């Protein structure tokens, strides 16, 4: 971490003590979500992305068929199984929700191609389903039948996050004719948005239900629910997932002014929030997006629920091998605000440099984490706390102990993931190694800042204490091999008095043994000159 950080007594003093050449920790604490598309859907590229920082794979089901994404899920799991390091990788899907998307361009236009639209060009958007898969430079389908009556001439239409924008010039029985006012590109399944237009009702569409069933059938880990405007919309998703999907996390995407105004209600029923800044910047003034971002992240931190900051984070890297300085600062500030996860969208799904984008994001995260004044944040989170249960109290004590003795890791034995999630809430200045026998728990813990999930697959020891010690020893060994801790470092151990959820109540402070270890795992890096070269050290 940054040198002299522990001499700082105030936030201003800590900022003044920042040093650009100070070393950073081996363990990156922020999770990185990579969107999977044609640019990165091979086993080899997925493997490299995992090794360079990707902890969660996002599948946007609006853009391709279920058959395509079924193959992607298979390749993700093949890539994970081929890793030299036993990393856990979550998989989540985006469902379309109440948003409006255009149809697909006809095959003869070209797979993955986009129409280049210039100012003054005309385009007809029709709700007639015969154009659903046969769009061209003159007419495209859009899924707006339910809200078509609300659309009026003179309205502005934004495609995706911009820059492409239209004005509606004429409205017919089943179409609108639009003129380009801001040039850009139009492609298959892109988002079609009239700022601040009322969304359709909360009921899940047939497409949403099919997508959720895909997640259930393929045993995925989380759902990113688009265009959530009320807690009832989250409950609709949870109801459909039912008993089979009870462990699946639901992250509500905040993309409208209504959602921002009702964020407390939505957060109460969702497992976390996802700040979709692109659409949010269309539905509220762009200069207010940073206010919404800070407020939403703060509320999630206070509630102890994960929050994702997404959209346009390294947007220029779709085409360029290096980000803009403003983009780097944007990513860093999201982490300083308190985001658990940051996300790459088109940069990895369709961009020219998916691996470099992932490597850049990882490097920025590590630097930003070293600049956080964790002690102040811990103090703020403890304020106004009422009575807490055993698990919650133990989590707070573990973080306070880590700050006091400068621990390099907190090891947590867990069944459901609740204990490491609570530890993560109080933002220790070290990695949280969560050791579990549940693959689903390990994958879902990737949503929480600072948690490194470890899957322990050895047979269960009949003696509870011996079983716990076996898991802790495995977590310590793996952490040492990865360079997160070294012999002589102080480690906090958090366990329960018996097996089962809710029994966490024990904290131990130990010194990491200095005994020799097996050969360390290779650490992979993407060469800065080319995405194709990989080096080991």
N, C-alpha and C positions, 0 to 999 in steps of 0.2 A: 504494500500500500504506500501512499504518499508519506514521505518522511516528515517528521515533526507533527503529524496529525494529532498525536495524543497530548501535545503540549497546548493545543487550542482549547480555550474555554468558552469562546463565543463563535457564532457562525461567521461574523466578519473576520475574526482572527484566523479562523480556519481557511477562509478564502484567501486571505493575505499570505498564508503559509503554503499555498499550492505551488508546486514546482514542476515544470514541464519535463524535466529529466528524471523525476522520481520513479522508482520501479513500481510496477503494478502486480496485483495478485495473479497467481496461475489460474485460479478458478474464476470463470466468468459467472456472474450472478444472475444476469438478465437472460430470460429465454428469448430465442429468436424463432419466429414463425416464418417458414418459407412456403410460398404458394407454388404448387406444382403444376406445370404445363408442358407444352411441347419443347420448351428450351431446356428442360432439366429432368425429363421423365425416364431416363435410362438408369439402369441399376448402378452403373459406374459413376455417373454424375450425382445421383442421389447419395451414394456412399461418400463421395468427397464433400458434399454439402453437409452431411451429418458430422463428418470429421472436422469441418471448419466452423461449425457452430449451430447448425439447425437442430432444434430440439422438438419442434412440432411441424408436421406437414399439413398444409391447408389445401383442401380440394374445393374449388369453386364449381359446383355442379351445374351452374348456369351455362357454362361454356362448352361442355362436351357431354357425350352420352354416358350412361351408366356402364356400358360395356367397356368404354375407354377407361373410366376411372376404376373399374374392377381390376383391370390390368395394372393400373398405377399402384393400387393398394398392394397387389402381389409383389410388384417390383420394389416398393418401399420396404416391405418386410424382408425381401431377399437382400436388399442393401444393408439393412440393419443386422441381419444374421451373418453377413460377411465381414463385419467390423472386427478389427483386432481388439478393440476396447469394447466391453459390454455396455454400450450406451443404450438408454431407453428413449424411444421416440414416439410421441403421441401423434395421432391422426385425427383431424377434424374436418367437417364439411361446412360449407356455406349453403344455406337454403335461401331462395330468392325472396320469400316473404311477399309483402304487398308492393314491392317495387315493380316498375315497368321496364321491360327489356325488349329490344328489337329482335327480330327473327334472324335466321341464318342467310348468308349470301349463297347463291346457287353454286354448285360444285364447279361449274365452268368458270366462275370468277376466280376460283383458286382457294384451296384450304389455307386458312390462316391469313388470307389477304385482307386488306382494308381499302376502302374507297377514299381517295384523296379529294376532299371537298374544299372548294374555294369560294370566296365571298361572292354572293349573287347566284350560286348554283341552287337548283330546286330539287326537293326530294318529297315524294309522297309516302306517308306512313299510313298503312291500312290495317284494320282489325280483321280483315278477311283472311282466314287461315290457309287459303290456297297459296298465299305468298310466304307462309311460315318458313319454308326451307328453300325458297326460290327468289331471294332478294337480288336486286341489281342496282345499277346506277340511277334508276328512275323511281323504283318503288321498293319499299321494305315493309314487312309485317311488324306490328308492335302489339304487345299483349295488354291492351288498354280497354278491352270490351266493358269491363265492370265500371270503369270511371270515364268512359268516352263522353258521357253527357256533360261532365264537368269541364271538358276541354273547350276553350273558346279562342277565336281569332285574336291576334295581337299578343298572345302569350309567348314568352320566351321558353325555349327548350334547350337544355344542356345535355350533351352526350358524355357519359362517364363523368369525369371530374372537369371536363373541358380539355382543350380550349374550344372544341367544336360546339357551336351554338347556332340555333335556328330561331326564326320568328314564324309563327303560324299565320299564313296569309289567307288561307281559305279552308273551310270545313265542309265536308260532304257527308253523305249518309253513313259511310263506313271508313272515311279517310280524312286526313288533314294534309294540306299542301304547305310545305315549309321552305323558307328561303334562308340560305346560310348567311349569317351576319358576322360570325367569327370562324375563320377557316380551321380545318383539322381533319382527322381521319375517322371514318365510320366503318365498323366491322361487325361481324356476327355476334349476337347476344350481348351487345353493349347496353349499358343502363341509359334509359330515356327519361329525363326528369324535367318537370315544370316546377320551379322553386315554389315551395309552400303550398302545393296542391294537396288537398285532403287525400289520404290513403284509403284503399278499400277496407272492408270489414276485417276483423281479426281472424276469422276462420281460415284454417290452412287450406291452400289451394291443392288441387290434385297433384300438381308438380311438387309442392312442398311435401305432401304425404309420401309420394314415391321416393323423394330424396331421403327422407327420414327412414323409410323402410330399407333403403340401400345402406344407410349407416348401421341399422340394426343387423341386417343380413351379413354385413362384413365386419361386425364387431369393432366398430370405430369408437373413439374415445370422447369426442366432444362435438357440439353443434354450435356454429356461429349463426345466430338467427337474425336475418336482415330486417330492417325497417320496423323494428319494435317500437311501438308508441305507447304501450300500456302494459301493466303487469298481466292482464288477461291474455295477451298474445304470447307471453312466455309460458303461461299455464297451458295454453293450447298445445304447444310443442311438448311439454312434459307429459300431458295426458296421452298424447299419441305414442310417445316412447314407452309408456307403461312400465310394467314390472321388468320386462326384458332389458329396457334401457335405463334402469334406475341409477346405474353408476355413470351414465353418460352426462357430462357437464354441459350446461346450456349457457352460452355467453351471448348476452343481448347486445346487438349492434345499435349504437346511438348515432342516428344520422338525420334527425329532424328537430325542429324547435320544440315540438310537442314532447319528444323523448327527453330533451334536456330539462324541460320544465317538470317532467314527472320522473326524473331519474331516481329519486329516493324510493318511490313505489316499485319501480322496475328492479332496482338493486336488491330490494327485500326478497324478491322471489327468484331472481336469476342467480346463477353460480358465479357470475362475474360479468364485467362489461367490456365492450370492444368499441373504441372511439374511431368511427369511420369518418375520418376528417374530410375526405373528398366530398361525399354527399352532404355532410354536415356544413361544409363551406358553401354549398349551393343554397341550403335552406335557412342559414343564418348568415349575417354579414361576415365576410372572410376575416375582418379584423377582430371579430369576437370569438373565433374558433379557439384561440389560445386560452381565453378565459374559460370556455367550456371544458377544454382539455384539463386545465389545472383543477377546476372544481370537481370534475368527474373522477380524476385520479385521487384527489384528496378524500372524497367520499368512499371510494373503494378501499384505500389504505386504512381509513378509520373503521370500516366494516370488516377488514381482514379478508376481502375477496379480491381475486386477481383482476387486473385491468390491462387491456391490450391497447397500445397506441399504433395506429395503422394509417396507411395511404400516403403516397408521395414522399416517403422518408428518404429514399435514395433514388428518386425518379429519374434523374439524369443518367444513372448507370444502366438504364435500358439500352442506351446507345453508346455511352462513353465508359472507358475503363476506370475513370476516377470520378468521385462525386464532387459536387460544388461544396465550397466551404460552408455555405448556408445550410445545406442538407446535413452535413456533419454536426453542425451546431444544433440543428433541430432534433436529431436523434439523441444527442447528449442531453439536451434540455428535457426531453421526454423522460429520460432515466433519472435526471435530477429531480423532476417533478414527482417521481415515485412509481413509474410504470413497471409492472411485472414482466411484460412481454413487449417486444417491438416486432413489427411485421414487414416483410418484403412481399409486394404484390406482383405487379407486372415485371419488376426487376428480375425476378427468378422465373416466373411463368413464361414470359415472352421475350425477355431481354437478351442482349448479346453476351452479357457477362454475369451469368447467375452465380458462379463460384466467387468471382471477385466481389460481387455485391454482398455475398454472405460473409466473406472474410473481412470486408470493410466494416460491415455492421458489427461483427464480433469485436473488432479492434476498438471501435468507438465506444461500445458498451463497457469494455474493460477499463478504458481510461475514465469514462464518466463515473463509473462506480467508485473509483478511488477518490473522487472529489466530493462525495456525499458526506455530510456531517451526521453520521448515524446516531451518535449519542443524543443530539438535539431531537432528532426524529423519535427516538425511543422515549425520551422524556415527554414529548408532546402526546404520543400514543397512550402513555400511562395515565395522563391527566383525565379526570372525570370517570375513571374506572370504578365501577361498583364492585359488588361481591363477585368473585370468580371461582369456578370449580377447580378441581384438582389438576386436570390437564392444562387448563388456561394458566393457572398459577405457576405450574411447573415450567411452561413455555416462557413466561415472563422472567422467571428466575434464571433460566438457562441463558437467555439473551443478556441479562444484567451481569451474570457471571462471565460471559464471553467478553463483554466490554471491560470488566474489571481486571481480568487476568490476561487480556490480549490473546484469547484462544484463536487458533487457526481453523477450527472446525467444530460444529455441533453435530454429533451423531445421534440420530433418533430411530429407534425401532418402532415400526408402525404397521397397523393392519389396514385401516381405512384411509390414512393420509391426513387425518385431522390434526395430529400433534405437530408434524413438520409444517403444516399450513399455518398453525398458530404461531410457531416460532418465526416463520417467515413474516408474519404480520408485524412483528416488532423489529424487523430489519437489522439483524446482527451484522457486524462488519466482517463476516466470514461465511464460508460455505456451510450449508445445512445438508448433511449426508443422511438421506432417508432410506433406511433398509427395510424392505418389505418382501413378502412372498407373493404378493398380488401384482400381476402384470398390469391390470387396469389401474390400480393405485399408483404404480410407478409412472405410467404414462400421464395420468391426470396431474400428478405433482409437478410436471414440467410447466404448468401454468403459473406457478408461484415463484416469486423472486428468491434467488439464492439457493433453491432446493436442487440437489444433485441426487436423483433417485437411483437406488441400487437394488436390483432384483436378486434375492437370495434363494437359490433353488435346491440347496442341500436338504437331505431328509431331516425331519423334525426330531429333535432330541426329546426323550420322554421327561427329562428333568428340565423344568422351565428356565432356571437360572443358567444352566449349561447351554440351552438353546439360544438364549439372549446373548450370552458371551460369544458364541460361535458367530452370530450375525454381526455383532459389534467388531469382532476381530477381522471379519471379512471386509467390513466397511473401512476399517482403518488400513488394512493392507491395500485395498484398491485405491484409496485416497493417497496413500504414499506412492504407489506406482504411477499415479497420474500427476504427482508433484504438488497436490493440494496441501499436503502436510509433510513434515520431515521428522526424523528422529529427534526427540527433545522438545518438540512443540507441545503446547497445552491443548487438550481436546476435552470438550464437554460431552458427556454421555447422558442421554435421556431415555429412560425405559419405564416399564410398568411393573407393578408388584405381582401381576399374574397375566395370563394370556387374555386376549379379547380386547375389543374396542372400549375406550373410556377408562382404561386402568393406568394410564400414564401418571406417575407421581414420584419418580425417582430421578435424582440428578447426581452425577459423579463428575469430579474433575480429575483427569488423569494426564500423565505425561506420555507422549507417544514413544514406544520403545525404539531403541537404536539398533536392533538386530538387523542383519542383512536381509535383503528381499530378493525375490526372483528378478529376472531382467525386466526393466520397466517397459510398459507398453510404448510402442512407437507413437509419437505425436505428429500428426500430419499438418502440413501447411500448403496452401496454394501459392505457387510462385507468382510474384508480382508482375512478371513479364508476360505470362500466358496462362490461360485457364487450363491448359492441357498438361502442364508440367506439375508434378507433385514431388515434394521432397520430404524425407523423414529425418528426424534428429533424435 
